Amino acid sequence: MAPTLADPFQDYSALFEFVINQGNGVKGLSELGLKVLPKQYIQPLEERTCMSNIVPQESIPIIDMSNWQDPEMAKSICDAASKWGFFQIVNYDVPIHVLDNVKDATYREQVLDYMKKSEVVIKQLLQILMKGCHSDFSTLTILLQDEIRGLFVRENDGDNWIHVPPIKGSLVINVGDTLQIMTNRRYRSVEQRVVANGSNNIISVPIFVNPRPSDMLRPLLELIVSGEKLV
């Protein structure tokens, strides 16, 4: 049962029940028309992104995956994961209409269709990134953005931020902490955040490729055997 405007979320348990347990998510929260945002979604002033720290001339790589077995394309993906920890892909094996459907998803089947079709892309990416290494688990985040600007990633050094522009038909690929550990920091896991614009809802659809909670994480055996210094 959704809370009324006169009875907004008073504690964390009610918020958790509505967003997580009932499966409404942040999208469902935004559709309630609440006049007061739950405090859990309000970032402290000292932690908010300073727009003067945005680097306009920089952007993360945009990689065409139409020929995913091309060595040059594979090198571009590995380089992007090493330098940025973030990149966007276009022309991959998920139809545009599937992406549009999941952003407006009303039915569970639309989400499942998107996840199923994305499996091919995820396997291709991991095959490229983990070439020459064997692992039963890896971690990436596959993010589908809508057309509202708001996603930023932290630059390699310092407090500067780089905007990740929404590109129709693209997916944003984010290297996770586990992949950074497994590759001995060859690939980077970097901080990212979304800045709300105060007038439009931002819809993003993530797919998390994570290991099991019980898995023991360490640099890959192939790196240890090769004598690479552990970081």
CYANA upper distance limits for C-alpha pairs under 8 A (distance plus 0.5 A):
  1 MET  CA     18 PHE  CA      8.32
  2 ALA  CA     18 PHE  CA      7.57
  2 ALA  CA     32 LEU  CA      8.37
  3 PRO  CA      7 ASP  CA      6.49
  3 PRO  CA      8 PRO  CA      6.53
  3 PRO  CA      9 PHE  CA      7.66
  4 THR  CA      8 PRO  CA      6.80
  5 LEU  CA     32 LEU  CA      8.28
  5 LEU  CA     33 GLY  CA      7.86
  5 LEU  CA     34 LEU  CA      6.27
  5 LEU  CA     35 LYS  CA      7.72
  8 PRO  CA     34 LEU  CA      7.62
  8 PRO  CA     36 VAL  CA      8.15
  8 PRO  CA     38 PRO  CA      8.45
  9 PHE  CA     14 ALA  CA      6.56
  9 PHE  CA     15 LEU  CA      6.41
  9 PHE  CA     38 PRO  CA      7.05
 10 GLN  CA     14 ALA  CA      7.62
 11 ASP  CA     15 LEU  CA      7.19
 12 TYR  CA     16 PHE  CA      6.52
 12 TYR  CA     40 GLN  CA      8.39
 13 SER  CA     17 GLU  CA      6.57
 14 ALA  CA     18 PHE  CA      6.82
 15 LEU  CA     19 VAL  CA      6.52
 16 PHE  CA     20 ILE  CA      5.87
 16 PHE  CA     21 ASN  CA      7.18
 17 GLU  CA     21 ASN  CA      5.27
 17 GLU  CA     22 GLN  CA      6.52
 18 PHE  CA     22 GLN  CA      5.67
 18 PHE  CA     23 GLY  CA      7.45
 18 PHE  CA     24 ASN  CA      6.69
 18 PHE  CA     25 GLY  CA      8.07
 19 VAL  CA     23 GLY  CA      6.21
 19 VAL  CA     24 ASN  CA      5.39
 19 VAL  CA     25 GLY  CA      4.85
 19 VAL  CA     26 VAL  CA      6.84
 19 VAL  CA     28 GLY  CA      7.83
 19 VAL  CA     29 LEU  CA      7.49
 20 ILE  CA     24 ASN  CA      7.21
 20 ILE  CA     25 GLY  CA      6.65
 24 ASN  CA     28 GLY  CA      5.18
 24 ASN  CA     29 LEU  CA      7.47
 25 GLY  CA     29 LEU  CA      7.03
 26 VAL  CA     30 SER  CA      6.70
 27 LYS  CA     31 GLU  CA      6.95
 27 LYS  CA    203 ILE  CA      7.62
 28 GLY  CA     32 LEU  CA      7.22
 29 LEU  CA     33 GLY  CA      8.49
 30 SER  CA     34 LEU  CA      7.95
 30 SER  CA    201 ASN  CA      7.79
 37 LEU  CA     41 TYR  CA      7.26
 37 LEU  CA     42 ILE  CA      7.72
 38 PRO  CA     42 ILE  CA      7.62
 43 GLN  CA     47 GLU  CA      7.09
 43 GLN  CA     48 ARG  CA      6.96
 44 PRO  CA     48 ARG  CA      7.12
 49 THR  CA     53 ASN  CA      8.18
 49 THR  CA    195 VAL  CA      7.98
 50 CYS  CA     54 ILE  CA      8.04
 53 ASN  CA    159 ASP  CA      7.34
 53 ASN  CA    160 ASN  CA      5.30
 53 ASN  CA    161 TRP  CA      6.52
 54 ILE  CA    160 ASN  CA      6.27
 54 ILE  CA    161 TRP  CA      5.26
 54 ILE  CA    162 ILE  CA      6.29
 54 ILE  CA    163 HIS  CA      7.71
 55 VAL  CA    160 ASN  CA      6.97
 55 VAL  CA    161 TRP  CA      6.54
 55 VAL  CA    162 ILE  CA      5.98
 55 VAL  CA    163 HIS  CA      8.14
 56 PRO  CA    162 ILE  CA      7.49
 56 PRO  CA    163 HIS  CA      7.89
 58 GLU  CA    162 ILE  CA      6.81
 58 GLU  CA    163 HIS  CA      8.47
 59 SER  CA    162 ILE  CA      6.76
 59 SER  CA    163 HIS  CA      7.18
 59 SER  CA    164 VAL  CA      7.21
 60 ILE  CA     80 ALA  CA      8.31
 60 ILE  CA     84 TRP  CA      7.44
 60 ILE  CA     86 PHE  CA      7.04
 60 ILE  CA     87 PHE  CA      5.98
 60 ILE  CA     88 GLN  CA      7.83
 60 ILE  CA    162 ILE  CA      8.25
 60 ILE  CA    164 VAL  CA      7.31
 61 PRO  CA     80 ALA  CA      7.02
 61 PRO  CA     86 PHE  CA      8.25
 61 PRO  CA     87 PHE  CA      5.57
 61 PRO  CA     88 GLN  CA      6.76
 62 ILE  CA     87 PHE  CA      6.53
 62 ILE  CA     88 GLN  CA      5.19
 62 ILE  CA     89 ILE  CA      6.17
 62 ILE  CA     90 VAL  CA      7.73
 63 ILE  CA     73 MET  CA      7.79
 63 ILE  CA     76 SER  CA      7.69
 63 ILE  CA     77 ILE  CA      7.72
 63 ILE  CA     87 PHE  CA      7.86
 63 ILE  CA     88 GLN  CA      6.61
 63 ILE  CA     89 ILE  CA      5.26
 63 ILE  CA     90 VAL  CA      6.72
 64 ASP  CA     73 MET  CA      7.91
 64 ASP  CA     89 ILE  CA      6.34
 64 ASP  CA     90 VAL  CA      5.50
 64 ASP  CA     91 ASN  CA      6.26
 64 ASP  CA     92 TYR  CA      8.07
 65 MET  CA     73 MET  CA      7.63
 65 MET  CA     89 ILE  CA      7.00
 65 MET  CA     90 VAL  CA      6.58
 65 MET  CA     91 ASN  CA      5.90
 65 MET  CA     92 TYR  CA      5.74
 66 SER  CA     90 VAL  CA      8.21
 66 SER  CA     91 ASN  CA      5.55
 66 SER  CA     92 TYR  CA      6.29
 67 ASN  CA     73 MET  CA      8.13
 68 TRP  CA     73 MET  CA      7.06
 68 TRP  CA     74 ALA  CA      7.54
 68 TRP  CA    124 GLN  CA      7.90
 69 GLN  CA     73 MET  CA      7.92
 69 GLN  CA     74 ALA  CA      7.59
 70 ASP  CA     74 ALA  CA      6.85
 71 PRO  CA     75 LYS  CA      6.60
 72 GLU  CA     76 SER  CA      6.75
 73 MET  CA     77 ILE  CA      6.95
 74 ALA  CA     78 CYS  CA      6.86
 74 ALA  CA    128 ILE  CA      6.46
 74 ALA  CA    129 LEU  CA      8.47
 75 LYS  CA     79 ASP  CA      6.49
 76 SER  CA     80 ALA  CA      6.55
 77 ILE  CA     81 ALA  CA      6.68
 77 ILE  CA     87 PHE  CA      8.22
 77 ILE  CA    128 ILE  CA      8.21
 77 ILE  CA    129 LEU  CA      7.97
 78 CYS  CA     82 SER  CA      6.63
 78 CYS  CA    128 ILE  CA      7.99
 78 CYS  CA    129 LEU  CA      6.48
 78 CYS  CA    187 TYR  CA      8.32
 79 ASP  CA     83 LYS  CA      6.55
 80 ALA  CA     84 TRP  CA      5.91
 80 ALA  CA     85 GLY  CA      6.84
 80 ALA  CA     86 PHE  CA      7.08
 80 ALA  CA     87 PHE  CA      6.73
 81 ALA  CA     85 GLY  CA      4.74
 81 ALA  CA     86 PHE  CA      6.58
 81 ALA  CA     87 PHE  CA      7.80
 81 ALA  CA    175 VAL  CA      7.16
 81 ALA  CA    187 TYR  CA      5.61
 81 ALA  CA    188 ARG  CA      6.69
 82 SER  CA    186 ARG  CA      6.21
 82 SER  CA    187 TYR  CA      4.75
 82 SER  CA    188 ARG  CA      6.11
 83 LYS  CA    156 ASN  CA      8.19
 83 LYS  CA    187 TYR  CA      7.96
 83 LYS  CA    188 ARG  CA      7.46
 84 TRP  CA    155 GLU  CA      8.20
 84 TRP  CA    156 ASN  CA      7.50
 84 TRP  CA    188 ARG  CA      7.05
 84 TRP  CA    190 VAL  CA      8.00
 85 GLY  CA    174 ASN  CA      6.48
 85 GLY  CA    175 VAL  CA      5.61
 85 GLY  CA    187 TYR  CA      6.77
 85 GLY  CA    188 ARG  CA      5.02
 85 GLY  CA    189 SER  CA      5.86
 85 GLY  CA    190 VAL  CA      6.53
 86 PHE  CA    153 VAL  CA      8.44
 86 PHE  CA    172 VAL  CA      7.66
 86 PHE  CA    173 ILE  CA      6.11
 86 PHE  CA    174 ASN  CA      5.25
 86 PHE  CA    175 VAL  CA      6.89
 86 PHE  CA    190 VAL  CA      8.35
 87 PHE  CA    172 VAL  CA      6.37
 87 PHE  CA    173 ILE  CA      5.85
 87 PHE  CA    174 ASN  CA      7.42
 88 GLN  CA    170 SER  CA      6.79
 88 GLN  CA    171 LEU  CA      6.00
 88 GLN  CA    172 VAL  CA      4.89
 88 GLN  CA    173 ILE  CA      6.34
 89 ILE  CA    170 SER  CA      5.99
 89 ILE  CA    171 LEU  CA      5.92
 89 ILE  CA    172 VAL  CA      7.06
 89 ILE  CA    173 ILE  CA      7.92
 90 VAL  CA    169 GLY  CA      6.92
 90 VAL  CA    170 SER  CA      5.27
 90 VAL  CA    171 LEU  CA      7.34
 91 ASN  CA    169 GLY  CA      8.16
 91 ASN  CA    170 SER  CA      8.16
 92 TYR  CA    121 VAL  CA      7.31
 93 ASP  CA    117 LYS  CA      7.93
 93 ASP  CA    118 SER  CA      8.04
 93 ASP  CA    120 VAL  CA      7.64
 93 ASP  CA    121 VAL  CA      6.96
 94 VAL  CA     98 VAL  CA      7.40
 94 VAL  CA     99 LEU  CA      8.04
 94 VAL  CA    114 TYR  CA      8.30
 94 VAL  CA    117 LYS  CA      6.39
 94 VAL  CA    118 SER  CA      6.88
 94 VAL  CA    121 VAL  CA      8.40
 95 PRO  CA     99 LEU  CA      7.38
 96 ILE  CA    100 ASP  CA      6.84
 96 ILE  CA    169 GLY  CA      6.32
 97 HIS  CA    101 ASN  CA      6.54
 98 VAL  CA    102 VAL  CA      6.78
 98 VAL  CA    110 GLN  CA      8.15
 98 VAL  CA    113 ASP  CA      7.95
 98 VAL  CA    114 TYR  CA      6.54
 99 LEU  CA    103 LYS  CA      6.96
 99 LEU  CA    114 TYR  CA      7.43
 99 LEU  CA    144 LEU  CA      8.14
 99 LEU  CA    169 GLY  CA      7.68
100 ASP  CA    104 ASP  CA      7.11
101 ASN  CA    105 ALA  CA      6.17
101 ASN  CA    110 GLN  CA      6.93
102 VAL  CA    110 GLN  CA      6.17
102 VAL  CA    111 VAL  CA      6.01
102 VAL  CA    114 TYR  CA      7.13
102 VAL  CA    205 VAL  CA      8.35
103 LYS  CA    146 ASP  CA      7.63
103 LYS  CA    203 ILE  CA      7.54
103 LYS  CA    204 SER  CA      7.95
103 LYS  CA    205 VAL  CA      7.58
105 ALA  CA    110 GLN  CA      6.52
105 ALA  CA    111 VAL  CA      7.20
106 THR  CA    110 GLN  CA      8.10
107 TYR  CA    111 VAL  CA      7.75
108 ARG  CA    112 LEU  CA      6.82
109 GLU  CA    113 ASP  CA      6.52
110 GLN  CA    114 TYR  CA      6.87
111 VAL  CA    115 MET  CA      6.77
112 LEU  CA    116 LYS  CA      6.54
113 ASP  CA    117 LYS  CA      6.70
114 TYR  CA    118 SER  CA      6.58
115 MET  CA    119 GLU  CA      6.99
115 MET  CA    207 ILE  CA      7.95
116 LYS  CA    120 VAL  CA      8.50
117 LYS  CA    121 VAL  CA      8.31
118 SER  CA    122 ILE  CA      6.77
119 GLU  CA    123 LYS  CA      6.69
120 VAL  CA    124 GLN  CA      6.76
121 VAL  CA    125 LEU  CA      6.69
122 ILE  CA    126 LEU  CA      6.69
123 LYS  CA    127 GLN  CA      6.47
124 GLN  CA    128 ILE  CA      6.81
125 LEU  CA    129 LEU  CA      6.64
126 LEU  CA    130 MET  CA      6.16
126 LEU  CA    131 LYS  CA      8.48
126 LEU  CA    138 SER  CA      8.13
127 GLN  CA    131 LYS  CA      6.22
130 MET  CA    134 HIS  CA      7.78
133 CYS  CA    220 LEU  CA      7.70
133 CYS  CA    222 GLU  CA      6.70
134 HIS  CA    220 LEU  CA      8.25
135 SER  CA    220 LEU  CA      8.11
137 PHE  CA    210 ASN  CA      7.58
137 PHE  CA    211 PRO  CA      5.76
138 SER  CA    178 THR  CA      7.11
138 SER  CA    179 LEU  CA      6.27
138 SER  CA    209 VAL  CA      7.25
138 SER  CA    210 ASN  CA      6.66
138 SER  CA    211 PRO  CA      6.69
139 THR  CA    175 VAL  CA      7.37
139 THR  CA    176 GLY  CA      5.87
139 THR  CA    177 ASP  CA      7.86
139 THR  CA    178 THR  CA      6.20
139 THR  CA    179 LEU  CA      5.95
139 THR  CA    208 PHE  CA      7.76
139 THR  CA    209 VAL  CA      5.33
139 THR  CA    210 ASN  CA      5.19
139 THR  CA    211 PRO  CA      7.22
140 LEU  CA    173 ILE  CA      7.41
140 LEU  CA    174 ASN  CA      6.17
140 LEU  CA    175 VAL  CA      5.49
140 LEU  CA    176 GLY  CA      5.70
140 LEU  CA    179 LEU  CA      7.89
140 LEU  CA    208 PHE  CA      6.72
140 LEU  CA    209 VAL  CA      5.67
140 LEU  CA    210 ASN  CA      7.56
141 THR  CA    173 ILE  CA      6.39
141 THR  CA    174 ASN  CA      5.49
141 THR  CA    175 VAL  CA      7.14
141 THR  CA    176 GLY  CA      7.30
141 THR  CA    206 PRO  CA      7.00
141 THR  CA    207 ILE  CA      6.19
141 THR  CA    208 PHE  CA      5.22
141 THR  CA    209 VAL  CA      6.64
142 ILE  CA    171 LEU  CA      7.02
142 ILE  CA    172 VAL  CA      6.38
142 ILE  CA    173 ILE  CA      5.49
142 ILE  CA    174 ASN  CA      7.06
142 ILE  CA    206 PRO  CA      6.03
142 ILE  CA    207 ILE  CA      5.50
142 ILE  CA    208 PHE  CA      7.03
142 ILE  CA    209 VAL  CA      8.49
143 LEU  CA    171 LEU  CA      6.13
143 LEU  CA    172 VAL  CA      5.39
143 LEU  CA    173 ILE  CA      6.88
143 LEU  CA    174 ASN  CA      8.31
143 LEU  CA    204 SER  CA      7.19
143 LEU  CA    205 VAL  CA      6.18
143 LEU  CA    206 PRO  CA      4.87
143 LEU  CA    207 ILE  CA      6.92
144 LEU  CA    170 SER  CA      7.65
144 LEU  CA    171 LEU  CA      5.62
144 LEU  CA    172 VAL  CA      6.89
144 LEU  CA    204 SER  CA      6.02
144 LEU  CA    205 VAL  CA      5.49
144 LEU  CA    206 PRO  CA      6.76
145 GLN  CA    166 PRO  CA      6.66
145 GLN  CA    171 LEU  CA      7.76
145 GLN  CA    172 VAL  CA      8.16
145 GLN  CA    203 ILE  CA      7.03
145 GLN  CA    204 SER  CA      5.13
145 GLN  CA    205 VAL  CA      7.16
146 ASP  CA    166 PRO  CA      7.16
146 ASP  CA    168 LYS  CA      8.42
146 ASP  CA    202 ILE  CA      7.32
146 ASP  CA    203 ILE  CA      6.13
146 ASP  CA    204 SER  CA      6.61
147 GLU  CA    166 PRO  CA      6.03
147 GLU  CA    167 ILE  CA      7.89
147 GLU  CA    168 LYS  CA      7.83
148 ILE  CA    166 PRO  CA      7.54
148 ILE  CA    200 ASN  CA      7.91
148 ILE  CA    201 ASN  CA      8.28
148 ILE  CA    202 ILE  CA      6.38
148 ILE  CA    203 ILE  CA      8.41
149 ARG  CA    164 VAL  CA      8.43
149 ARG  CA    165 PRO  CA      6.77
149 ARG  CA    166 PRO  CA      6.88
149 ARG  CA    202 ILE  CA      8.42
150 GLY  CA    163 HIS  CA      7.94
150 GLY  CA    164 VAL  CA      8.20
150 GLY  CA    165 PRO  CA      8.41
150 GLY  CA    194 VAL  CA      5.65
150 GLY  CA    195 VAL  CA      5.39
150 GLY  CA    196 ALA  CA      6.77
150 GLY  CA    197 ASN  CA      7.87
150 GLY  CA    202 ILE  CA      8.11
151 LEU  CA    163 HIS  CA      6.58
151 LEU  CA    164 VAL  CA      5.97
151 LEU  CA    165 PRO  CA      7.82
151 LEU  CA    192 GLN  CA      7.85
151 LEU  CA    193 ARG  CA      6.47
151 LEU  CA    194 VAL  CA      5.01
151 LEU  CA    195 VAL  CA      7.03
152 PHE  CA    161 TRP  CA      6.57
152 PHE  CA    162 ILE  CA      5.85
152 PHE  CA    163 HIS  CA      4.96
152 PHE  CA    164 VAL  CA      6.07
152 PHE  CA    192 GLN  CA      6.14
152 PHE  CA    193 ARG  CA      5.97
152 PHE  CA    194 VAL  CA      6.64
152 PHE  CA    195 VAL  CA      8.13
153 VAL  CA    161 TRP  CA      6.05
153 VAL  CA    162 ILE  CA      5.81
153 VAL  CA    163 HIS  CA      7.11
153 VAL  CA    164 VAL  CA      7.74
153 VAL  CA    190 VAL  CA      7.58
153 VAL  CA    191 GLU  CA      6.44
153 VAL  CA    192 GLN  CA      4.71
153 VAL  CA    193 ARG  CA      6.99
154 ARG  CA    159 ASP  CA      7.41
154 ARG  CA    160 ASN  CA      6.54
154 ARG  CA    161 TRP  CA      5.01
154 ARG  CA    162 ILE  CA      6.73
154 ARG  CA    190 VAL  CA      7.00
154 ARG  CA    191 GLU  CA      6.02
154 ARG  CA    192 GLN  CA      6.54
155 GLU  CA    159 ASP  CA      7.63
155 GLU  CA    160 ASN  CA      6.00
155 GLU  CA    161 TRP  CA      5.96
155 GLU  CA    162 ILE  CA      6.85
156 ASN  CA    190 VAL  CA      8.45
166 PRO  CA    170 SER  CA      8.19
174 ASN  CA    189 SER  CA      7.96
175 VAL  CA    179 LEU  CA      6.98
175 VAL  CA    180 GLN  CA      7.74
175 VAL  CA    187 TYR  CA      7.56
175 VAL  CA    188 ARG  CA      6.86
175 VAL  CA    189 SER  CA      5.69
175 VAL  CA    190 VAL  CA      8.17
176 GLY  CA    180 GLN  CA      7.03
176 GLY  CA    188 ARG  CA      8.25
176 GLY  CA    189 SER  CA      5.66
176 GLY  CA    190 VAL  CA      8.49
177 ASP  CA    181 ILE  CA      6.82
177 ASP  CA    188 ARG  CA      8.39
177 ASP  CA    189 SER  CA      5.89
178 THR  CA    182 MET  CA      6.59
178 THR  CA    210 ASN  CA      8.45
178 THR  CA    211 PRO  CA      8.47
178 THR  CA    217 LEU  CA      7.62
179 LEU  CA    183 THR  CA      6.54
179 LEU  CA    187 TYR  CA      7.41
179 LEU  CA    189 SER  CA      8.31
180 GLN  CA    184 ASN  CA      6.59
180 GLN  CA    185 ARG  CA      5.15
180 GLN  CA    186 ARG  CA      7.12
180 GLN  CA    187 TYR  CA      5.69
180 GLN  CA    188 ARG  CA      6.02
180 GLN  CA    189 SER  CA      6.45
181 ILE  CA    185 ARG  CA      6.41
181 ILE  CA    217 LEU  CA      7.64
181 ILE  CA    218 ARG  CA      6.65
181 ILE  CA    219 PRO  CA      6.26
182 MET  CA    217 LEU  CA      7.37
182 MET  CA    218 ARG  CA      6.02
182 MET  CA    219 PRO  CA      4.54
182 MET  CA    220 LEU  CA      5.82
183 THR  CA    187 TYR  CA      6.86
183 THR  CA    219 PRO  CA      6.18
183 THR  CA    220 LEU  CA      6.89
183 THR  CA    223 LEU  CA      8.07
184 ASN  CA    219 PRO  CA      5.85
184 ASN  CA    220 LEU  CA      8.26
184 ASN  CA    223 LEU  CA      8.31
184 ASN  CA    230 LEU  CA      6.69
184 ASN  CA    231 VAL  CA      6.47
185 ARG  CA    231 VAL  CA      7.43
196 ALA  CA    200 ASN  CA      8.37
196 ALA  CA    201 ASN  CA      8.40
196 ALA  CA    202 ILE  CA      7.86
211 PRO  CA    215 ASP  CA      6.96
219 PRO  CA    223 LEU  CA      7.34
219 PRO  CA    224 ILE  CA      7.67
219 PRO  CA    230 LEU  CA      8.18
220 LEU  CA    224 ILE  CA      7.19
221 LEU  CA    225 VAL  CA      6.58
222 GLU  CA    226 SER  CA      6.67
223 LEU  CA    227 GLY  CA      7.13
223 LEU  CA    228 GLU  CA      6.19
224 ILE  CA    228 GLU  CA      6.40
224 ILE  CA    229 LYS  CA      8.18
224 ILE  CA    230 LEU  CA      8.11
